[in-house]
Amino acid sequence: MGQYFTSKHRRLLNELGGSIFDLTAGICGQATYMQPILDRILTVNLILSTVIFYVAARIYVLPRLGQIRPKTILIPILLLHSLRHLGLMFLMRGAIYPGMPPEFAYPAAIGDFITALLAFTAMPAVAKDLLAGRTLVWIFNVFGTVDLIAAITLTTLYNAPIYMGAAYWIPAFWVPALLVTHYITFIVLTRYKLGASK
């Protein structure tokens, strides 16, 4: 009786093993076929993260813009963008995989670094309510926005996401936050006067 069940179980396991092997082979085959689609997951991450950051801004920031001094909104945004020097990691081995297209890496890294300098330069003028503050924020915001749009475009054109490596979090998480804060900055610049009490 025990031998009967052992043989029966062995046969079932062999059949199950064969089925699992066939299923695994099928999935691997589908994964190979679908790889070009899977390589575009970064686009999905970027869009969804941007939507989430925008919803957060709609709930916590935008309704309060008229109640808070503009510099109280702008200084944290300028601090955040001052960290864009981290975009230089697109040029560093270990942070990216070999083969990263230089047509994307250099413009993205240098553009982020310049934006970081512009944001950091604008901060003291905004904090001190200087007239130059508004102009400096406009320069930072326009340049920084164009830099992000260019980087997103170059990422797509040169298929850079598959070489991101550890730097993947920049476009998947950080760029959406930067896009939304650029949007908030444009609203502050066009609707409110810097240095005015609210």
C-alpha positions in Angstrom: 0.0 0.0 0.0 2.8 2.4 1.0 4.7 1.5 -2.2 1.5 2.2 -4.3 1.2 5.7 -2.8 5.0 6.3 -3.3 4.8 5.4 -7.0 1.6 7.5 -7.5 3.2 10.5 -5.8 6.4 10.1 -7.8 4.3 10.1 -11.0 2.3 13.2 -9.9 5.5 15.0 -9.0 7.1 14.2 -12.3 4.0 15.5 -14.1 3.8 18.6 -11.9 7.6 19.2 -12.4 7.1 19.0 -16.2 4.2 21.4 -16.0 6.2 23.8 -13.9 9.1 23.6 -16.3 6.8 24.2 -19.3 5.2 27.2 -17.4 8.6 28.6 -16.5 9.9 28.3 -20.0 6.7 30.0 -21.3 7.1 32.9 -18.9 10.7 33.3 -19.8 9.8 33.3 -23.5 7.1 35.9 -22.8 9.5 38.0 -20.7 11.9 38.0 -23.7 9.2 39.0 -26.0 7.9 41.6 -23.6 11.3 43.0 -22.6 11.1 46.1 -24.7 7.8 46.9 -23.0 9.2 46.1 -19.5 12.2 48.4 -20.3 9.7 51.3 -20.4 8.5 50.8 -16.8 10.4 54.0 -15.8 7.9 56.0 -17.8 5.1 54.5 -15.7 7.0 55.2 -12.5 7.6 58.8 -13.5 4.0 59.5 -14.5 2.5 57.8 -11.4 4.9 59.5 -9.0 4.2 62.8 -10.6 0.5 62.3 -10.1 1.0 61.4 -6.5 3.2 64.4 -5.8 0.7 66.6 -7.6 -2.2 65.2 -5.5 -0.1 65.9 -2.3 0.5 69.5 -3.5 -3.2 70.0 -4.2 -4.1 68.8 -0.7 -1.3 70.4 1.4 0.3 73.3 -0.5 -1.9 74.9 -3.2 -4.9 75.7 -1.0 -2.6 77.5 1.4 -0.6 79.6 -1.0 -2.7 82.8 -0.3 -2.2 82.3 3.5 1.6 81.8 3.5 4.3 84.3 2.6 5.8 83.4 -0.9 9.3 83.1 0.5 8.1 80.5 3.0 7.0 78.4 0.1 10.0 79.1 -2.1 12.9 78.6 0.3 12.2 74.9 0.9 11.7 74.4 -2.9 15.1 76.1 -3.5 16.7 74.0 -0.9 15.3 70.8 -2.5 16.6 71.9 -6.0 20.0 72.8 -4.5 20.4 69.0 -4.1 20.3 68.5 -7.8 24.0 68.3 -7.8 23.2 64.6 -7.2 22.4 64.4 -10.9 26.2 64.2 -11.4 25.9 60.5 -10.5 24.9 59.9 -14.1 28.6 60.3 -14.9 29.9 58.0 -12.1 30.7 54.3 -12.5 28.9 52.2 -9.9 25.9 54.5 -9.9 25.0 53.6 -13.5 25.6 50.5 -15.7 28.2 50.4 -18.4 26.8 51.6 -21.7 24.9 54.7 -20.4 24.4 56.9 -23.4 26.6 60.0 -23.0 24.0 61.9 -25.1 21.7 61.6 -22.1 24.2 61.4 -19.2 26.2 64.6 -19.8 23.3 67.0 -20.5 21.3 65.6 -17.6 24.2 65.8 -15.1 25.5 69.2 -16.1 21.9 70.6 -16.4 21.1 69.4 -12.9 24.4 70.8 -11.5 23.7 74.3 -13.1 20.1 74.2 -11.7 21.4 73.4 -8.3 23.8 76.4 -8.4 20.9 78.7 -9.6 18.6 77.5 -6.8 21.3 78.0 -4.2 22.2 81.4 -5.5 18.6 82.6 -5.5 18.0 81.5 -1.9 19.7 84.4 0.0 18.0 87.0 -2.2 14.6 85.4 -1.5 15.3 85.1 2.2 16.2 88.7 2.4 13.3 89.9 0.3 15.7 91.5 -2.2 14.3 92.7 -5.6 16.8 90.5 -7.4 15.1 87.5 -5.7 12.2 87.4 -8.1 14.5 87.5 -11.2 16.8 84.8 -9.8 13.9 82.5 -9.1 12.5 83.0 -12.6 15.9 82.2 -14.1 16.2 79.1 -11.9 12.7 77.9 -12.5 12.7 78.3 -16.3 16.2 76.7 -16.7 15.4 73.9 -14.2 12.1 73.1 -16.0 13.6 73.0 -19.4 16.5 70.9 -18.0 14.0 68.3 -16.7 12.0 68.2 -19.9 15.2 67.8 -22.0 16.4 65.0 -19.7 13.1 63.1 -19.9 13.2 63.5 -23.7 16.8 62.3 -24.0 16.1 59.4 -21.6 13.4 58.2 -24.0 15.3 58.9 -27.2 18.5 57.1 -26.1 16.8 54.3 -24.0 18.8 55.4 -21.0 16.6 53.7 -18.3 18.1 50.2 -18.8 21.5 51.7 -17.8 20.3 53.6 -14.7 21.4 51.2 -12.1 21.4 52.8 -8.6 20.6 56.1 -10.3 17.1 54.8 -11.2 15.5 56.5 -8.2 16.3 59.9 -9.6 13.9 59.8 -12.5 11.4 57.4 -10.8 11.0 59.4 -7.6 13.0 62.7 -7.5 12.2 64.1 -10.9 8.4 64.0 -10.3 8.9 65.9 -7.0 11.0 68.4 -8.9 8.4 68.8 -11.7 5.6 69.5 -9.2 7.7 72.0 -7.2 8.6 73.8 -10.4 4.9 74.0 -11.1 4.3 75.4 -7.6 7.1 78.0 -8.1 5.5 79.2 -11.4 2.2 79.7 -9.5 3.9 81.7 -6.8 5.8 83.8 -9.3 2.8 84.6 -11.4 0.2 85.2 -8.6 2.1 86.6 -5.6 4.6 89.3 -4.9 7.8 88.2 -3.3 8.4 90.0 0.0 4.8 90.7 0.6 3.2 89.6 3.9 0.3 87.2 3.6 
